[in-house]
Amino acid sequence: MNSLIRKLLRQHISIGQLSGFFLANVFGMLIVLLSVQFYKDVIPVFTQGDSFMKQEYLIVSKKIHTLGALAGKSNTFSNEEIKALEKQKFTQAIGAFTPTQFKVSAGLGMEENNIHLSTELFFESVPDKFVDIALDKWRFDSQSHNIPIIIPRNYLNLYNFGFAQSRNLPKLSEGVMSLIQMEIVLRGNGRLESYKGNIVGFSNRLNTILVPQAFMDWANTSFAPEAKSEPARLIVEVKNPADANMANYFQKNGYDTEDGKLDAGKTTYFLRLIIGIVLGVGLFISLLSFYILMLSIFLLLQKNTTKLENLLLIGYSPMKVALPYQVLTVGLNSLVLLLSIGLVSWIRSYYTDTISQVFPQLTIGTLWPTISIGFLLFLAVSTVNCLLIKRKVMDIWRHR
């Protein structure tokens, strides 16, 4: 049976049509898979080191002018200003930075080098929903005397390339710093207590020392129960970082974003937009190639209708008649998938080398996004192919 249908296929098969399908599908699949893989490989460049904070979060403060500073003008946000910002169409959510109202000092000792570093510090906190970190790491218990902390990455750089470099002290990596416990001393309201500080993250975006909101609420109540202050900085989740209305609103009200993160947000937004457009083009090409394949298979079936009817009349089931055509399509789809993954891997080796040279600290991901998306597309297309072929053969069988 299978040999008979293979002979029929060889008689009327169009190498040009199937080659057109194969090349178009490889091209479309390559665009889709390369877009997904490129996005996964490149997006950490814009978010590295701040995985605990989404890119759509902006740190907003008021611009400090010379005359305003000399006149003692406040740079804090009033409740009315916060509510006005919250009502803007570009705002998703808004939170305030809560500062410490008491004295904080921290010490870090290196007994093997007879060195003990100590300095006055300040803490700030934001609502926990703005911090994307495991809750078991971002939790404070007043009984445990442990405080999770996120510090700016430039603090570590100042030590490594400034203090340690000048005194021939050992450099400290982020991994080592995460294992070191800091001695934190809190003073206020006639109380003095010692705590252990555990560094759980490093930030390029936050120019502050961040602690959990639960700790800040408890500590301000315990060490400075009567102190009140308005927030000097806000954390704002925006719908679209490239929204022109947002830039106009900030400029009109004299607001500023720290470290130009409004521009970084725009870059990320446009990267996603471009990747989305390229993905759409790739999917469109894949759909066209899928259409070409089905036309080729249907043409084969149409040319062999009389012979297939005879096979069905002498007792062959529609499943057996359809099987060789289904094997042909699944085989072609398999070759498309394997060749596309190979091409993505080859192209990826070039741009990942460039990324690694520019950002040596960046960890490059794996090919799993390409393999996963490719396999899902293969299953979807092959399943639809097989069902349509079966339906076409069933139509021939019903009208025999």
C-alpha positions in Angstrom: 0.0 0.0 0.0 2.6 2.5 1.0 4.8 1.7 -2.0 1.8 2.3 -4.3 1.1 5.8 -2.9 4.8 6.6 -3.0 4.8 5.9 -6.7 1.8 8.2 -7.1 3.6 10.9 -5.2 6.7 10.6 -7.3 4.6 10.8 -10.5 3.0 14.2 -9.7 5.2 15.7 -7.0 6.3 19.3 -7.8 9.9 19.8 -6.6 9.6 23.5 -7.3 6.5 23.9 -5.1 7.9 21.9 -2.2 11.2 23.7 -2.5 9.4 27.1 -2.4 7.5 26.0 0.7 10.7 24.7 2.3 12.7 27.9 1.7 9.9 30.2 2.7 9.2 28.3 5.9 12.9 28.2 6.8 13.0 32.0 6.3 9.9 32.6 8.3 10.8 30.2 11.1 14.3 31.7 11.2 12.9 35.3 11.7 10.5 34.1 14.4 13.1 32.1 16.4 15.9 34.6 15.9 13.7 37.4 17.1 12.8 35.6 20.3 16.4 34.5 21.0 17.8 37.9 20.3 15.3 39.6 22.7 16.1 37.1 25.4 19.9 37.6 24.9 19.8 41.4 24.7 17.1 42.5 27.2 19.4 41.8 30.2 21.7 44.6 28.9 18.9 47.1 29.9 17.9 45.4 33.1 21.1 43.7 34.4 21.7 44.0 38.1 18.2 45.3 38.8 16.2 42.1 38.3 14.3 42.9 41.5 12.8 46.0 39.9 10.8 46.1 36.7 12.0 48.4 33.8 8.7 50.2 33.8 9.4 51.7 37.3 10.8 55.2 37.3 12.3 57.0 40.3 10.9 60.5 40.3 12.2 63.5 42.3 12.0 67.3 42.1 14.8 69.3 40.4 16.8 71.3 42.9 17.5 74.8 41.7 20.0 77.2 43.2 17.5 79.9 44.2 15.1 77.4 45.6 17.9 75.8 47.7 19.0 79.2 49.1 15.5 80.2 49.9 14.9 76.9 51.8 12.3 75.7 49.4 11.2 72.1 50.1 11.9 69.5 47.4 9.4 67.0 48.9 6.1 65.9 47.4 2.9 66.9 49.0 -0.2 64.7 49.1 -1.9 66.9 46.4 1.1 66.5 44.1 1.1 62.7 44.6 -2.6 62.4 43.9 -2.2 64.6 40.8 0.5 62.4 39.5 -1.5 59.3 40.3 -4.4 60.5 38.2 -2.3 60.8 35.0 -3.1 58.4 32.2 0.5 57.1 32.0 0.6 56.1 35.7 -0.1 52.5 36.6 0.8 52.7 40.3 2.8 55.0 42.6 4.6 54.6 45.8 6.7 56.8 48.1 10.2 56.4 49.4 10.1 56.3 53.2 13.3 57.5 54.8 14.6 56.7 58.3 13.8 59.3 61.0 16.6 58.1 63.3 20.3 57.6 63.3 21.8 54.5 61.5 25.5 53.4 61.5 27.0 50.3 59.9 30.3 48.5 60.4 32.1 45.9 58.3 35.1 44.1 59.8 38.0 42.2 58.2 39.8 40.7 61.2 42.5 39.0 59.1 43.6 42.5 57.9 43.0 44.3 61.2 40.5 46.6 59.5 37.1 47.7 60.6 35.1 50.0 58.4 32.3 52.1 60.0 30.1 54.8 58.7 26.9 56.7 59.3 24.1 55.5 56.9 20.6 56.2 55.9 17.9 53.7 54.9 14.9 54.1 52.6 12.0 51.8 51.7 9.3 51.4 49.1 6.1 49.3 49.2 7.0 45.7 48.7 4.9 45.4 45.5 7.5 47.5 43.7 10.4 45.1 44.6 10.5 42.0 42.5 12.5 39.7 44.8 11.8 36.4 46.6 9.6 37.1 49.7 11.7 34.8 51.8 14.7 37.1 51.2 12.7 40.3 51.6 11.2 39.8 55.0 11.9 41.4 58.3 11.2 39.9 61.8 11.9 42.1 64.8 12.8 39.0 66.8 15.4 37.8 64.4 17.5 41.0 64.3 18.3 40.5 60.6 17.7 43.2 58.0 17.7 42.4 54.2 19.4 45.2 52.3 19.7 46.3 48.6 22.6 48.6 48.0 23.8 50.6 44.9 26.4 48.7 42.9 28.6 51.8 42.8 29.2 51.5 46.5 30.9 48.2 45.9 32.9 49.7 43.0 34.0 52.6 45.2 35.5 50.1 47.6 37.1 47.8 45.0 38.6 50.5 42.7 39.1 53.2 45.3 39.7 52.2 48.9 40.9 48.6 48.3 43.0 49.6 45.4 44.9 52.2 47.3 45.5 50.1 50.3 46.2 46.7 48.6 43.2 45.1 50.2 41.4 42.2 48.6 38.6 42.9 46.1 35.1 41.8 47.0 32.7 40.3 44.4 29.0 40.6 44.6 28.8 37.0 45.6 31.2 37.5 48.5 29.4 40.6 49.7 26.1 38.7 49.8 27.7 36.3 52.3 29.0 39.1 54.6 26.9 40.3 57.4 27.0 44.0 58.3 26.8 45.3 61.9 23.9 47.7 61.9 23.3 50.0 64.9 20.0 52.0 65.3 19.8 55.0 67.7 16.8 57.1 68.6 14.1 57.7 71.2 16.5 56.8 73.9 17.2 53.4 72.5 20.3 51.8 71.0 20.0 48.3 69.3 22.3 46.2 67.1 21.2 44.2 64.0 22.7 42.1 61.3 22.5 43.4 57.7 22.3 40.9 54.9 22.9 42.2 51.3 20.4 40.5 49.0 20.8 42.6 45.9 22.8 45.3 44.1 21.2 48.1 42.0 22.3 50.3 39.1 19.0 52.2 39.3 18.6 53.0 42.9 20.9 55.5 44.5 19.9 54.6 48.0 20.1 51.8 50.6 16.8 49.9 50.4 15.2 48.0 53.2 11.8 46.3 53.5 8.8 48.5 54.2 7.9 46.4 57.2 11.2 47.1 58.8 11.0 50.8 58.1 7.5 51.1 59.5 8.5 49.3 62.7 11.8 51.1 63.1 10.4 54.6 62.6 7.6 53.8 65.1 10.1 52.4 67.6 13.0 54.9 67.3 11.3 58.1 66.1 7.6 57.8 67.0 6.9 61.5 66.7 8.9 62.3 63.5 6.9 62.9 60.3 8.1 63.9 56.9 6.9 64.1 53.3 8.6 61.9 50.7 11.4 63.4 48.6 11.2 60.7 45.9 8.5 58.6 44.3 8.6 55.3 42.5 6.1 55.3 39.6 5.0 52.4 37.5 4.2 53.7 34.0 2.2 52.1 31.1 4.5 53.3 28.4 8.0 54.7 29.1 8.0 56.4 25.7 4.8 58.3 26.3 5.4 62.0 25.3 2.7 63.2 27.7 4.7 61.8 30.6 7.9 63.7 29.6 5.8 66.9 29.1 4.2 66.5 32.5 7.5 66.0 34.3 9.1 69.0 32.6 6.1 71.2 33.3 6.1 70.3 37.1 9.9 70.4 37.5 10.2 66.6 38.1 13.2 64.6 37.2 14.0 60.9 36.7 17.2 59.5 38.2 20.1 58.4 35.9 18.1 59.1 32.7 16.0 56.0 33.2 13.2 57.6 31.2 15.5 57.2 28.2 16.4 53.6 29.2 12.7 52.9 29.4 12.1 54.3 26.0 14.9 52.2 24.6 13.5 49.0 26.1 10.0 49.9 24.8 11.2 50.5 21.3 13.3 47.3 21.4 10.1 45.4 22.3 8.1 47.2 19.6 10.7 46.4 16.9 11.0 42.8 18.0 7.2 42.6 17.9 7.1 43.9 14.3 9.8 41.5 13.2 8.0 38.6 14.9 4.8 39.6 13.0 6.7 39.6 9.7 8.2 36.2 10.4 4.8 34.7 11.4 3.2 36.2 8.2 5.9 34.5 6.0 5.4 31.2 7.9 1.7 31.4 7.2 2.3 32.0 3.5 4.7 29.0 3.4 2.1 26.9 5.2 -0.4 27.9 2.6 2.0 27.0 -0.2 2.6 23.6 1.3 -1.2 22.9 1.6 -1.7 24.0 -2.0 1.0 21.6 -3.1 -0.4 18.7 -1.1 -4.0 19.4 -2.2 -2.8 19.5 -5.8 -1.2 16.1 -5.4 -4.3 14.7 -4.0 -6.4 16.3 -6.8 -4.2 14.9 -9.5 -4.4 11.4 -7.9 -8.1 11.6 -7.0 -9.2 8.7 -9.4 -6.4 6.4 -8.2 -7.0 7.2 -4.6 -10.7 6.5 -5.0 -9.8 3.1 -6.5 -7.6 2.4 -3.5 -10.4 3.3 -1.1 -12.9 1.1 -3.1 -10.7 -2.0 -2.8 -10.6 -1.7 1.0 -7.8 0.7 2.0 -8.8 3.0 4.9 -8.7 6.8 4.6 -6.0 6.8 7.3 -3.7 4.6 5.3 -4.2 6.6 2.2 -3.5 9.9 4.0 -0.5 8.6 5.9 2.2 9.0 3.2 1.1 12.6 2.6 1.2 13.3 6.4 4.7 11.8 6.6 5.8 14.0 3.8 4.6 17.2 5.5 5.9 16.2 9.0 9.3 15.3 7.5 9.5 18.7 5.7 8.5 20.5 8.9 11.1 18.6 10.9 13.8 19.6 8.4 12.7 23.2 8.6 12.8 23.1 12.4 16.3 21.6 12.6 17.8 23.9 9.9 16.2 27.0 11.6 17.6 26.1 15.0 21.0 25.5 13.4 21.0 28.9 11.7 19.9 30.7 14.8 22.7 29.1 16.8 25.2 30.1 14.1 24.0 33.7 13.8 23.8 33.9 17.6 27.5 33.0 18.1 28.4 36.3 16.3 26.3 38.8 18.3 26.9 37.1 21.6 30.6 37.5 21.2 30.1 41.2 20.7 27.8 41.5 23.7 30.3 39.6 25.9 33.1 42.0 24.9 31.0 45.1 25.7 29.4 43.7 28.8 31.8 41.0 30.2 29.7 40.8 33.5 26.6 39.8 31.6 25.5 36.2 31.7 24.4 35.0 28.3 21.4 32.7 28.2 20.9 29.4 26.4 19.2 28.3 23.2 16.2 26.9 25.1 13.9 29.8 24.1 14.6 29.0 20.4 14.2 25.3 20.9 10.9 25.6 22.9 9.2 28.1 20.6 10.4 26.1 17.5 9.1 22.8 18.9 5.7 24.4 19.7 5.4 25.9 16.2 6.4 22.5 14.7 3.7 20.7 16.7 1.1 23.3 15.8 1.8 23.4 12.1 2.3 19.6 11.7 -1.0 18.9 13.6 -2.9 21.3 11.4 -1.3 19.9 8.2 -2.2 16.3 9.2 -5.8 17.2 10.1 -6.3 19.1 6.8 -4.8 16.2 4.7 -7.1 13.7 6.6 -10.1 15.9 5.9 -9.3 16.1 2.2 -8.9 12.3 1.9 -12.2 11.9 3.8 -13.9 14.2 1.3 -12.6 12.0 -1.6 -13.8 8.9 0.3 -17.3 10.3 0.8 -17.6 11.3 -2.9 -16.1 8.1 -4.4 
